[in-house]
Amino acid sequence: MIEDKNPQRTSISEMGEFGLIDHLTNTFDIKQKSTVKAIGDDAAVLDFKSKQAVVTTDLLVEGVHFDLGYMPLKHLGYKSIIVNLSDVYAMNAKATQVTVSIALSNRFPLEAVEELYQGIKLACDLYKVDLIGGDTTSSDKGLLISVTAIGEINPNDVVYRSGAQSNDLLVVTGDVGGAYLGLQVLEREKQVFQVNPQNQPDLDQYSYIIERQLKPEARKDIPELLKELNVKPTSMIDVSDGLSSEIIHICKQSKVGCNLYEDKIPLDPQTISTCEEFNISSTTVALSGGEDYELLFTISQEDYPKIKANPNLTIIGHMTQESEGMHLVTRANTKIPLQARGWNSFDKQA
């Protein structure tokens, strides 16, 4: 349920679709030269001149992808943009525009939708992307958000999942596993609250992992960093469904194998301590958790000296011949077949 802190509740039906769109988007300004026409006509007009366009879409559904019991609407708006921008950066591209479409039930007053769009605007401002369109409609299933992100890239700079070669190094940004554990803490506290609404959770010791879940950041800095280092990845993907799933995607698309080293996987201390509290393996969390929105990529061994001292990047393995298969090399130096156990939204329908 939405916690209504504002006693004012303006019915959206009073405004109509176009009145609502105008009301929600009139504070968004244009930041990109490639945006010729944004909101206000039948379609947006973009001009990328000699560059190529990158386009990606995600759909977020209440009860499947988010729970408004602990996800503030402003955070949800922010996250809905971030998860799409991450896919653009995973192509080694620059994100430039987004469209946002929402379907909502009559339990959402105008003030709630304004809060959602405050988060959307914050993400657009911080990542310097333009909101150029979208749609609004009613829903009898709660809230649905569909975001399309558009980016631009020079044709020679684009990176696919399919370019990894045997002996390439496997690299990941930041740390992994925190977002999943943040979700576990929030789910636990929600259950405690349902039993005793007077109980106020103390979440200070989980601040990092909860922020990883509620307010993730996309790695806009990585394509820029790699360009400065004169490194072009041979393949790249964002870590949205768990490290193992993403590695397998690269291996299958590139027709290579992989050795991932357990002791090289980067984990935040708060992730490790919370794993101990929940009695969960930190490796399992890193491999299967998802929603970290870090970037996973491969590079030629020739580029190793350019990245080896960078604190943003960790080498976690290397690619092998396809016939060797995909493996996790444990701390005990045992090889275990790598399996995709990442999050799957369709599991809930079973």
C-alpha atoms as one frame of an Amber mdcrd trajectory, in Angstrom:
protein
   0.000   0.000   0.000   1.047   3.584  -0.654   1.704   5.653   2.437  -0.206
   8.854   1.753   1.727  11.622   3.511  -0.117  14.314   1.580  -3.791  14.737
   2.547  -4.509  16.309  -0.838  -5.669  13.763  -3.419  -6.310  15.102  -6.892
  -8.132  12.668  -9.144  -6.315  12.080 -12.417  -9.604  11.643 -14.255 -10.229
  15.358 -13.827  -7.199  16.189 -15.975  -7.504  13.835 -18.940  -4.591  12.096
 -20.666  -3.069  15.109 -22.416  -3.548  17.392 -19.434  -1.775  14.821 -17.257
   1.153  14.459 -19.677   1.566  18.223 -19.919   1.362  18.611 -16.142   3.978
  15.913 -15.475   6.475  16.914 -18.173   6.396  20.710 -18.333   9.467  21.001
 -16.073  11.665  18.711 -18.209  14.206  20.638 -20.289  16.236  19.618 -23.348
  19.914  18.736 -22.829  20.952  16.866 -25.988  21.788  18.427 -29.366  20.346
  15.327 -31.036  16.852  16.135 -29.709  15.170  18.163 -32.450  11.597  17.801
 -31.162  10.602  16.261 -27.838   7.135  16.115 -26.249   4.276  18.003 -27.872
   3.774  16.477 -31.324   2.735  13.101 -32.768   6.325  11.853 -32.520   9.726
  12.992 -31.347  12.392  13.940 -33.866  16.039  12.971 -33.317  19.123  13.726
 -35.413  22.232  11.622 -34.775  23.967  12.729 -37.977  26.769  10.223 -38.697
  26.277   8.177 -35.516  24.246   5.026 -34.936  21.248   4.813 -32.591  20.981
   2.315 -29.727  17.454   1.496 -28.469  16.378  -0.604 -25.467  13.081  -1.109
 -23.586  12.149  -2.432 -20.139   8.757  -3.051 -18.551   8.306  -2.845 -14.759
   5.144  -4.363 -13.279   3.865  -3.855  -9.738   3.935  -7.097  -7.774   6.482
  -8.646 -10.150   9.356  -6.154 -10.387   8.638  -3.895  -7.422   6.669  -3.741
  -4.174   5.271  -0.373  -3.138   5.226  -1.603   0.444   8.865  -0.508   0.673
   9.699   1.071  -2.701   9.046   4.851  -2.538   7.530   6.163  -5.761  10.329
   8.682  -6.253  12.905   5.889  -6.013  10.839   3.783  -8.411  10.792   6.561
 -10.998  14.555   6.965 -10.673  15.215   3.224 -10.905  12.953   2.786 -13.948
  15.222   5.148 -15.890  18.487   3.709 -14.546  17.765   0.095 -15.510  17.320
   1.206 -19.129  20.330   3.513 -19.265  22.445   0.615 -18.021  21.616  -1.346
 -21.183  22.751   1.592 -23.330  26.075   1.853 -21.489  26.482  -1.922 -21.930
  26.676  -1.258 -25.686  29.544   1.203 -24.997  27.149   3.982 -26.061  26.089
   7.387 -24.750  22.487   7.562 -23.479  20.628  10.579 -24.878  16.829  10.208
 -24.675  14.087   8.226 -22.914  10.355   7.719 -23.326   8.170   6.811 -20.331
   4.741   5.163 -20.514   2.658   4.378 -17.433  -0.556   2.513 -16.743  -2.107
   3.133 -13.330  -5.217   2.288 -11.381  -7.546   4.831  -9.782  -5.940   4.270
  -6.361  -3.113   6.563  -7.488  -3.904  10.270  -7.071  -2.093  12.960  -9.045
   0.250  13.611  -6.109   1.525  10.007  -6.225   2.254  10.238  -9.952   4.015
  13.571  -9.407   6.290  11.818  -6.900   7.058   9.112  -9.476   7.976  11.749
 -12.054  10.185  13.605  -9.573  12.379  10.497  -9.550  12.254  10.256 -13.338
  13.309  13.893 -13.662  16.141  13.472 -11.150  17.562  10.579 -13.181  17.173
  12.500 -16.451  18.960  15.519 -14.974  21.827  13.548 -13.399  22.450  11.397
 -16.458  21.766  14.244 -18.925  19.103  12.487 -20.968  15.978  14.034 -22.487
  12.432  12.802 -21.843  10.950  12.950 -25.353   7.612  11.150 -25.114   5.518
   8.324 -23.755   1.925   7.418 -23.000  -0.465   7.186 -20.081  -3.445   4.910
 -19.663  -5.560   3.295 -16.967  -4.920  -0.103 -15.416  -6.898  -2.543 -13.291
  -3.680  -4.273 -12.165  -1.913  -1.518 -10.252   1.082   0.319 -11.717   3.035
  -0.549 -14.872   5.972   1.463 -16.194   7.516   1.033 -19.628  10.704   2.944
 -20.428  12.541   3.080 -23.748  16.079   4.445 -23.707  17.882   5.728 -26.792
  21.588   6.289 -27.199  24.136   7.252 -29.812  27.478   5.750 -30.753  30.114
   5.931 -33.437  29.798   2.800 -35.607  33.343   1.668 -34.781  32.806   1.903
 -31.009  29.756  -0.345 -30.537  30.333  -3.458 -28.384  28.151  -6.569 -28.608
  27.911  -9.679 -26.432  29.323 -11.755 -29.274  32.917 -10.535 -29.603  34.733
 -12.362 -26.805  37.713 -14.511 -27.806  39.477 -17.371 -26.065  42.126 -16.016
 -23.631  40.330 -12.676 -23.229  40.173 -11.413 -19.636  36.786 -11.192 -17.896
  36.275  -7.904 -16.036  33.475  -6.540 -13.830  32.928  -3.043 -12.462  32.218
  -2.173  -8.824  30.901  -4.978  -6.620  28.059  -7.465  -6.953  25.419  -9.144
  -4.795  24.439  -6.099  -2.733  21.125  -5.349  -4.447  19.778  -8.856  -3.849
  20.668  -8.727  -0.163  19.086  -5.283   0.129  15.885  -6.845  -1.183  16.102
  -9.663   1.380  16.435  -7.139   4.231  13.456  -5.117   2.948  11.316  -8.249
   2.571  12.194  -9.341   6.112  11.359  -5.959   7.600   8.076  -5.866   5.671
   7.053  -9.173   7.256   7.999  -7.898  10.721   5.971  -4.724  10.113   2.921
  -6.739   9.035   3.031  -8.652  12.313   3.745  -5.574  14.441   3.043  -2.206
  12.731   4.458  -0.404  15.790   7.896  -1.849  15.129  10.178   0.650  13.396
  13.108  -1.041  11.627  16.665   0.175  12.185  18.229  -0.117   8.749  21.376
   1.988   9.250  23.666  -1.042   9.188  22.197  -2.022   5.794  22.304   1.423
   4.169  24.607   0.468   1.279  22.825  -2.701   0.181  19.368  -1.123   0.558
  20.451   1.782  -1.638  21.767  -0.743  -4.169  18.222  -2.125  -4.346  16.084
   1.024  -4.113  18.337   3.535  -5.874  20.833   1.787  -8.146  23.173   3.735
 -10.405  24.055   2.953 -14.007  27.744   2.912 -14.937  27.782   5.911 -17.251
  31.404   6.447 -16.232  32.697   3.169 -17.645  32.399   3.785 -21.422  34.014
   7.193 -20.787  36.767   5.619 -18.649  37.524   2.905 -21.201  37.784   5.498
 -23.940  40.292   7.467 -21.831  42.303   4.278 -21.252  42.163   3.478 -24.992
  40.486   0.136 -24.275  37.652  -1.232 -26.395  35.998  -4.289 -24.824  35.590
  -7.320 -27.050  32.163  -7.988 -25.491  29.987  -6.369 -22.814  26.717  -6.829
 -20.909  25.140  -5.288 -17.796  24.659  -7.332 -14.626  20.890  -7.286 -14.190
  20.027 -10.991 -13.730  23.046 -12.252 -11.796  26.720 -12.666 -12.665  26.436
 -16.288 -13.818  23.551 -15.569 -16.211  25.426 -12.679 -17.811  28.664 -14.669
 -18.208  26.693 -17.470 -19.878  25.068 -14.942 -22.252  28.509 -13.733 -23.357
  29.855 -17.282 -23.697  26.916 -18.478 -25.793  26.845 -15.389 -28.009  30.628
 -15.455 -28.478  30.929 -19.259 -28.699  33.599 -19.444 -25.993  34.040 -21.043
 -22.571  35.025 -19.355 -19.321  36.831 -19.826 -16.020  35.423 -17.551 -13.298
  37.488 -17.440 -10.091  35.477 -17.417  -6.874  38.159 -15.595  -4.882  38.252
 -12.727  -7.413  34.550 -11.811  -7.247  34.299  -8.280  -5.731  32.036  -8.077
  -2.671  31.301  -5.120  -0.407  31.963  -5.757   3.323  28.282  -5.036   4.068
  27.303  -7.696   1.539  29.606 -10.227   3.225  28.371  -9.488   6.752  24.711
  -9.632   5.695  25.301 -12.962   3.945  26.640 -14.287   7.248  23.573 -12.951
   9.059  21.199 -14.627   6.584  23.387 -17.739   6.438  23.672 -17.455   2.642
  26.772 -18.083   0.560  28.165 -14.770  -0.707  29.242 -16.526  -3.912  25.682
 -17.743  -4.527  24.383 -14.212  -3.973  26.944 -12.741  -6.371  26.261 -15.340
  -9.059  22.468 -15.366  -8.882  21.328 -12.167  -7.166  20.961  -9.643  -9.973
  19.963  -5.960 -10.128  23.487  -4.713  -9.473  23.639  -2.889 -12.845  27.394
  -3.151 -12.982  29.062  -3.796 -16.348  30.664  -7.126 -17.218  33.023  -7.168
 -20.170  35.955  -8.918 -21.811  39.205  -7.386 -23.007  42.224  -8.591 -24.925
  45.162  -9.590 -22.714  47.149  -6.872 -24.487  44.989  -4.294 -22.687  45.698
  -5.701 -19.207  48.392  -3.100 -18.341  45.921  -0.288 -19.095  43.324  -1.429
 -16.532  45.258  -3.412 -13.896  45.566  -0.578 -11.375  42.072   0.886 -11.820
  39.959   0.671  -8.626  36.702   0.596 -10.644  37.603  -2.652 -12.428  38.244
  -6.218 -11.229  39.531  -9.081 -13.366  37.494 -12.107 -12.300  38.409 -14.722
 -14.895  39.289 -15.467 -18.484  37.648 -16.895 -21.560  38.549 -20.342 -22.910
  37.789 -22.492 -25.930  34.070 -23.308 -26.200  34.842 -27.026 -25.827  36.244
 -26.428 -22.330  32.875 -25.237 -21.044  31.887 -22.588 -18.505  33.186 -23.063
 -14.965  33.454 -21.516 -11.526  36.895 -22.206 -10.044  36.330 -22.399  -6.287
  38.668 -21.228  -3.526  39.623 -24.892  -3.134  40.641 -24.880  -6.827  37.765
 -27.152  -7.836  35.959 -26.553 -11.128  32.156 -26.430 -10.952  29.967 -25.999
 -14.057  28.529 -22.473 -14.181  24.731 -22.444 -14.179  22.251 -19.634 -14.774
  20.138 -19.304 -11.649  19.431 -15.609 -12.008  16.071 -13.971 -11.393  13.295
 -14.936 -13.814  10.024 -12.982 -13.733   8.114 -15.878 -15.325   8.898 -18.148
 -12.363   6.164 -16.337 -10.445   3.591 -17.401 -13.010   4.261 -21.113 -12.447
